[in-house]
């Protein structure tokens, strides 16, 4: 269930539902950037809860 939340967030917030880029490399790079930003937000939230 957690993985569905991640992809749902990337589709809505990361604009991966309809990408603005053409080509496999560009879309893949945009997905990597969105996923890494999502992971940074997750780490920040986990650190704030642990304190």
N, CA, C and O atoms as a CHARMM CRD file, in Angstrom:
* protein
*
  204
    1    1 UNK  N      0.82100  -1.18800   0.00000 PROA 1      0.00000
    2    1 UNK  CA     0.00000   0.00000   0.00000 PROA 1      0.00000
    3    1 UNK  C      0.86700   1.25600   0.00000 PROA 1      0.00000
    4    1 UNK  O      0.47100   2.26900  -0.57500 PROA 1      0.00000
    5    2 UNK  N      2.01500   1.21400   0.61700 PROA 2      0.00000
    6    2 UNK  CA     2.88500   2.38600   0.66900 PROA 2      0.00000
    7    2 UNK  C      3.37300   2.77900  -0.72100 PROA 2      0.00000
    8    2 UNK  O      3.47800   3.96600  -1.03000 PROA 2      0.00000
    9    3 UNK  N      3.66600   1.80900  -1.54200 PROA 3      0.00000
   10    3 UNK  CA     4.18700   2.10300  -2.87800 PROA 3      0.00000
   11    3 UNK  C      3.12600   2.80700  -3.72200 PROA 3      0.00000
   12    3 UNK  O      3.46600   3.63600  -4.56600 PROA 3      0.00000
   13    4 UNK  N      1.85200   2.49100  -3.51100 PROA 4      0.00000
   14    4 UNK  CA     0.78500   3.16700  -4.24400 PROA 4      0.00000
   15    4 UNK  C      0.70800   4.63600  -3.84700 PROA 4      0.00000
   16    4 UNK  O      0.42200   5.48800  -4.68800 PROA 4      0.00000
   17    5 UNK  N      0.95500   4.93900  -2.59100 PROA 5      0.00000
   18    5 UNK  CA     0.95400   6.32700  -2.14000 PROA 5      0.00000
   19    5 UNK  C      2.10000   7.09900  -2.77900 PROA 5      0.00000
   20    5 UNK  O      1.94100   8.26000  -3.15600 PROA 5      0.00000
   21    6 UNK  N      3.24300   6.45900  -2.89700 PROA 6      0.00000
   22    6 UNK  CA     4.40200   7.11600  -3.49800 PROA 6      0.00000
   23    6 UNK  C      4.11600   7.45500  -4.95500 PROA 6      0.00000
   24    6 UNK  O      4.34000   8.58600  -5.38600 PROA 6      0.00000
   25    7 UNK  N      3.62300   6.48400  -5.71600 PROA 7      0.00000
   26    7 UNK  CA     3.34100   6.74400  -7.12700 PROA 7      0.00000
   27    7 UNK  C      2.19100   7.72200  -7.30000 PROA 7      0.00000
   28    7 UNK  O      2.19800   8.52100  -8.23600 PROA 7      0.00000
   29    8 UNK  N      1.21000   7.67300  -6.41700 PROA 8      0.00000
   30    8 UNK  CA     0.12100   8.64300  -6.48600 PROA 8      0.00000
   31    8 UNK  C      0.62500  10.05800  -6.24100 PROA 8      0.00000
   32    8 UNK  O      0.20400  10.99600  -6.91700 PROA 8      0.00000
   33    9 UNK  N      1.51900  10.21200  -5.28200 PROA 9      0.00000
   34    9 UNK  CA     2.10500  11.52900  -5.02900 PROA 9      0.00000
   35    9 UNK  C      2.96500  12.01200  -6.17400 PROA 9      0.00000
   36    9 UNK  O      2.94600  13.19300  -6.51900 PROA 9      0.00000
   37   10 UNK  N      3.71700  11.10300  -6.76300 PROA 10     0.00000
   38   10 UNK  CA     4.55800  11.49200  -7.89600 PROA 10     0.00000
   39   10 UNK  C      3.71700  11.86300  -9.11000 PROA 10     0.00000
   40   10 UNK  O      4.10200  12.73300  -9.89100 PROA 10     0.00000
   41   11 UNK  N      2.57700  11.21100  -9.27000 PROA 11     0.00000
   42   11 UNK  CA     1.71900  11.55000 -10.39900 PROA 11     0.00000
   43   11 UNK  C      1.07000  12.91500 -10.21300 PROA 11     0.00000
   44   11 UNK  O      1.01400  13.71500 -11.14700 PROA 11     0.00000
   45   12 UNK  N      0.58200  13.17600  -9.00900 PROA 12     0.00000
   46   12 UNK  CA    -0.14700  14.42800  -8.80400 PROA 12     0.00000
   47   12 UNK  C      0.79000  15.59900  -8.53500 PROA 12     0.00000
   48   12 UNK  O      0.67700  16.63400  -9.19300 PROA 12     0.00000
   49   13 UNK  N      1.69800  15.46300  -7.59800 PROA 13     0.00000
   50   13 UNK  CA     2.57400  16.56600  -7.22600 PROA 13     0.00000
   51   13 UNK  C      3.76000  16.66300  -8.18600 PROA 13     0.00000
   52   13 UNK  O      4.16300  17.76400  -8.56300 PROA 13     0.00000
   53   14 UNK  N      4.31100  15.53600  -8.57600 PROA 14     0.00000
   54   14 UNK  CA     5.47600  15.53600  -9.44700 PROA 14     0.00000
   55   14 UNK  C      5.15700  15.68500 -10.91800 PROA 14     0.00000
   56   14 UNK  O      6.06300  15.67800 -11.75100 PROA 14     0.00000
   57   15 UNK  N      3.89300  15.81800 -11.25000 PROA 15     0.00000
   58   15 UNK  CA     3.45200  16.00500 -12.64400 PROA 15     0.00000
   59   15 UNK  C      3.90100  14.87000 -13.55300 PROA 15     0.00000
   60   15 UNK  O      4.28400  15.11600 -14.69700 PROA 15     0.00000
   61   16 UNK  N      3.86300  13.66000 -13.08000 PROA 16     0.00000
   62   16 UNK  CA     4.25800  12.53500 -13.92700 PROA 16     0.00000
   63   16 UNK  C      3.07600  11.89800 -14.65200 PROA 16     0.00000
   64   16 UNK  O      3.25800  10.98100 -15.45200 PROA 16     0.00000
   65   17 UNK  N      1.89000  12.37000 -14.38000 PROA 17     0.00000
   66   17 UNK  CA     0.73800  11.83000 -15.09700 PROA 17     0.00000
   67   17 UNK  C      0.83000  12.18400 -16.57700 PROA 17     0.00000
   68   17 UNK  O      0.63900  11.33700 -17.44900 PROA 17     0.00000
   69   18 UNK  N      1.12500  13.44300 -16.83600 PROA 18     0.00000
   70   18 UNK  CA     1.37400  13.89800 -18.20900 PROA 18     0.00000
   71   18 UNK  C      2.66500  14.69000 -18.16800 PROA 18     0.00000
   72   18 UNK  O      2.69800  15.81900 -17.67800 PROA 18     0.00000
   73   19 UNK  N      3.69900  14.11200 -18.66900 PROA 19     0.00000
   74   19 UNK  CA     4.99700  14.76600 -18.57100 PROA 19     0.00000
   75   19 UNK  C      5.12200  15.88900 -19.58300 PROA 19     0.00000
   76   19 UNK  O      4.44500  15.89800 -20.61100 PROA 19     0.00000
   77   20 UNK  N      5.98100  16.81800 -19.28400 PROA 20     0.00000
   78   20 UNK  CA     6.22100  17.92900 -20.21200 PROA 20     0.00000
   79   20 UNK  C      7.40400  17.64700 -21.12200 PROA 20     0.00000
   80   20 UNK  O      7.74400  18.45700 -21.98400 PROA 20     0.00000
   81   21 UNK  N      8.03000  16.49200 -20.92400 PROA 21     0.00000
   82   21 UNK  CA     9.21100  16.14500 -21.70500 PROA 21     0.00000
   83   21 UNK  C      8.88500  15.05500 -22.70500 PROA 21     0.00000
   84   21 UNK  O      7.94100  14.28500 -22.52500 PROA 21     0.00000
   85   22 UNK  N      9.67000  15.00100 -23.74900 PROA 22     0.00000
   86   22 UNK  CA     9.53000  13.95200 -24.75400 PROA 22     0.00000
   87   22 UNK  C     10.83000  13.15800 -24.77100 PROA 22     0.00000
   88   22 UNK  O     11.92500  13.71000 -24.66800 PROA 22     0.00000
   89   23 UNK  N     10.67500  11.87700 -24.90000 PROA 23     0.00000
   90   23 UNK  CA    11.84000  11.00300 -24.92900 PROA 23     0.00000
   91   23 UNK  C     12.00600  10.27900 -23.60700 PROA 23     0.00000
   92   23 UNK  O     11.70100  10.79400 -22.53200 PROA 23     0.00000
   93   24 UNK  N     12.49500   9.08100 -23.73800 PROA 24     0.00000
   94   24 UNK  CA    12.61900   8.21400 -22.57300 PROA 24     0.00000
   95   24 UNK  C     13.61400   8.74000 -21.56100 PROA 24     0.00000
   96   24 UNK  O     13.34200   8.70400 -20.36100 PROA 24     0.00000
   97   25 UNK  N     14.75500   9.22600 -22.00700 PROA 25     0.00000
   98   25 UNK  CA    15.78800   9.70500 -21.08000 PROA 25     0.00000
   99   25 UNK  C     15.31500  10.90100 -20.27100 PROA 25     0.00000
  100   25 UNK  O     15.53300  10.97000 -19.06100 PROA 25     0.00000
  101   26 UNK  N     14.67300  11.83400 -20.94000 PROA 26     0.00000
  102   26 UNK  CA    14.22600  13.04200 -20.25200 PROA 26     0.00000
  103   26 UNK  C     13.13200  12.73800 -19.24000 PROA 26     0.00000
  104   26 UNK  O     13.13700  13.28800 -18.13900 PROA 26     0.00000
  105   27 UNK  N     12.20000  11.87300 -19.59900 PROA 27     0.00000
  106   27 UNK  CA    11.12900  11.50300 -18.68500 PROA 27     0.00000
  107   27 UNK  C     11.68900  10.72400 -17.50500 PROA 27     0.00000
  108   27 UNK  O     11.26000  10.92700 -16.36900 PROA 27     0.00000
  109   28 UNK  N     12.63900   9.83800 -17.76100 PROA 28     0.00000
  110   28 UNK  CA    13.24900   9.06500 -16.69300 PROA 28     0.00000
  111   28 UNK  C     14.02100   9.96900 -15.74000 PROA 28     0.00000
  112   28 UNK  O     13.97000   9.78100 -14.52500 PROA 28     0.00000
  113   29 UNK  N     14.73400  10.94600 -16.28600 PROA 29     0.00000
  114   29 UNK  CA    15.47800  11.88300 -15.44900 PROA 29     0.00000
  115   29 UNK  C     14.52500  12.71000 -14.58600 PROA 29     0.00000
  116   29 UNK  O     14.80200  12.94500 -13.41000 PROA 29     0.00000
  117   30 UNK  N     13.41700  13.14900 -15.15500 PROA 30     0.00000
  118   30 UNK  CA    12.42500  13.90300 -14.38500 PROA 30     0.00000
  119   30 UNK  C     11.83500  13.03600 -13.27400 PROA 30     0.00000
  120   30 UNK  O     11.59200  13.52400 -12.17000 PROA 30     0.00000
  121   31 UNK  N     11.60500  11.75900 -13.55700 PROA 31     0.00000
  122   31 UNK  CA    11.07900  10.84400 -12.54000 PROA 31     0.00000
  123   31 UNK  C     12.09500  10.65100 -11.42100 PROA 31     0.00000
  124   31 UNK  O     11.71700  10.60900 -10.25000 PROA 31     0.00000
  125   32 UNK  N     13.37900  10.53200 -11.75800 PROA 32     0.00000
  126   32 UNK  CA    14.42100  10.40400 -10.73400 PROA 32     0.00000
  127   32 UNK  C     14.46700  11.64800  -9.85000 PROA 32     0.00000
  128   32 UNK  O     14.58200  11.54100  -8.62900 PROA 32     0.00000
  129   33 UNK  N     14.37800  12.81600 -10.45900 PROA 33     0.00000
  130   33 UNK  CA    14.40300  14.05300  -9.67800 PROA 33     0.00000
  131   33 UNK  C     13.20100  14.14800  -8.74500 PROA 33     0.00000
  132   33 UNK  O     13.34400  14.52100  -7.58100 PROA 33     0.00000
  133   34 UNK  N     12.02500  13.81400  -9.25000 PROA 34     0.00000
  134   34 UNK  CA    10.81800  13.86000  -8.42700 PROA 34     0.00000
  135   34 UNK  C     10.89200  12.85200  -7.28600 PROA 34     0.00000
  136   34 UNK  O     10.50900  13.15800  -6.15700 PROA 34     0.00000
  137   35 UNK  N     11.38100  11.66000  -7.58000 PROA 35     0.00000
  138   35 UNK  CA    11.47900  10.63000  -6.53800 PROA 35     0.00000
  139   35 UNK  C     12.51000  11.00600  -5.48100 PROA 35     0.00000
  140   35 UNK  O     12.29200  10.75300  -4.29600 PROA 35     0.00000
  141   36 UNK  N     13.62300  11.60300  -5.88400 PROA 36     0.00000
  142   36 UNK  CA    14.62000  12.00200  -4.88800 PROA 36     0.00000
  143   36 UNK  C     14.10500  13.15100  -4.03800 PROA 36     0.00000
  144   36 UNK  O     14.38900  13.19700  -2.84100 PROA 36     0.00000
  145   37 UNK  N     13.35600  14.07900  -4.62100 PROA 37     0.00000
  146   37 UNK  CA    12.75800  15.15900  -3.82700 PROA 37     0.00000
  147   37 UNK  C     11.73900  14.58500  -2.84600 PROA 37     0.00000
  148   37 UNK  O     11.66200  15.03200  -1.70200 PROA 37     0.00000
  149   38 UNK  N     10.96400  13.60900  -3.28100 PROA 38     0.00000
  150   38 UNK  CA     9.99300  12.96400  -2.40300 PROA 38     0.00000
  151   38 UNK  C     10.70100  12.26600  -1.24000 PROA 38     0.00000
  152   38 UNK  O     10.23400  12.32400  -0.10200 PROA 38     0.00000
  153   39 UNK  N     11.82100  11.60900  -1.52400 PROA 39     0.00000
  154   39 UNK  CA    12.57100  10.93700  -0.46900 PROA 39     0.00000
  155   39 UNK  C     13.15000  11.93300   0.53100 PROA 39     0.00000
  156   39 UNK  O     13.16500  11.66500   1.73200 PROA 39     0.00000
  157   40 UNK  N     13.62600  13.07500   0.04800 PROA 40     0.00000
  158   40 UNK  CA    14.13800  14.09500   0.96400 PROA 40     0.00000
  159   40 UNK  C     13.04300  14.62300   1.87300 PROA 40     0.00000
  160   40 UNK  O     13.28100  14.84400   3.06100 PROA 40     0.00000
  161   41 UNK  N     11.86000  14.82600   1.34300 PROA 41     0.00000
  162   41 UNK  CA    10.74400  15.25700   2.18400 PROA 41     0.00000
  163   41 UNK  C     10.37700  14.19700   3.21300 PROA 41     0.00000
  164   41 UNK  O     10.06900  14.51700   4.36100 PROA 41     0.00000
  165   42 UNK  N     10.41200  12.93700   2.79700 PROA 42     0.00000
  166   42 UNK  CA    10.11600  11.84600   3.73100 PROA 42     0.00000
  167   42 UNK  C     11.12200  11.78800   4.87100 PROA 42     0.00000
  168   42 UNK  O     10.74500  11.60300   6.02900 PROA 42     0.00000
  169   43 UNK  N     12.40600  11.94600   4.54500 PROA 43     0.00000
  170   43 UNK  CA    13.44400  11.91100   5.57200 PROA 43     0.00000
  171   43 UNK  C     13.26600  13.07600   6.54100 PROA 43     0.00000
  172   43 UNK  O     13.42200  12.91200   7.75100 PROA 43     0.00000
  173   44 UNK  N     12.94200  14.24100   6.01400 PROA 44     0.00000
  174   44 UNK  CA    12.73700  15.40700   6.87300 PROA 44     0.00000
  175   44 UNK  C     11.56100  15.18600   7.81700 PROA 44     0.00000
  176   44 UNK  O     11.63200  15.53700   8.99500 PROA 44     0.00000
  177   45 UNK  N     10.48800  14.60800   7.30500 PROA 45     0.00000
  178   45 UNK  CA     9.32800  14.33200   8.16500 PROA 45     0.00000
  179   45 UNK  C      9.65500  13.29300   9.21800 PROA 45     0.00000
  180   45 UNK  O      9.22000  13.42000  10.36300 PROA 45     0.00000
  181   46 UNK  N     10.41300  12.26700   8.85600 PROA 46     0.00000
  182   46 UNK  CA    10.77500  11.23300   9.82200 PROA 46     0.00000
  183   46 UNK  C     11.69400  11.77900  10.91100 PROA 46     0.00000
  184   46 UNK  O     11.57800  11.40800  12.07900 PROA 46     0.00000
  185   47 UNK  N     12.59900  12.65500  10.52200 PROA 47     0.00000
  186   47 UNK  CA    13.51000  13.23600  11.51500 PROA 47     0.00000
  187   47 UNK  C     12.76600  14.15000  12.47600 PROA 47     0.00000
  188   47 UNK  O     13.10100  14.19300  13.66000 PROA 47     0.00000
  189   48 UNK  N     11.76400  14.88200  11.99600 PROA 48     0.00000
  190   48 UNK  CA    11.02200  15.77700  12.87500 PROA 48     0.00000
  191   48 UNK  C     10.15900  14.99300  13.85100 PROA 48     0.00000
  192   48 UNK  O      9.93100  15.44500  14.97300 PROA 48     0.00000
  193   49 UNK  N      9.67600  13.82400  13.44300 PROA 49     0.00000
  194   49 UNK  CA     8.85600  12.99400  14.33200 PROA 49     0.00000
  195   49 UNK  C      9.72200  12.28800  15.36800 PROA 49     0.00000
  196   49 UNK  O      9.26300  12.02200  16.47900 PROA 49     0.00000
  197   50 UNK  N     10.95100  11.98600  15.02100 PROA 50     0.00000
  198   50 UNK  CA    11.83600  11.25000  15.93100 PROA 50     0.00000
  199   50 UNK  C     12.36200  12.14000  17.05600 PROA 50     0.00000
  200   50 UNK  O     12.73700  11.63900  18.11700 PROA 50     0.00000
  201   51 UNK  N     12.39100  13.43200  16.83800 PROA 51     0.00000
  202   51 UNK  CA    12.94900  14.34300  17.84700 PROA 51     0.00000
  203   51 UNK  C     12.01400  14.58300  18.99000 PROA 51     0.00000
  204   51 UNK  O     12.34600  15.32600  19.91400 PROA 51     0.00000
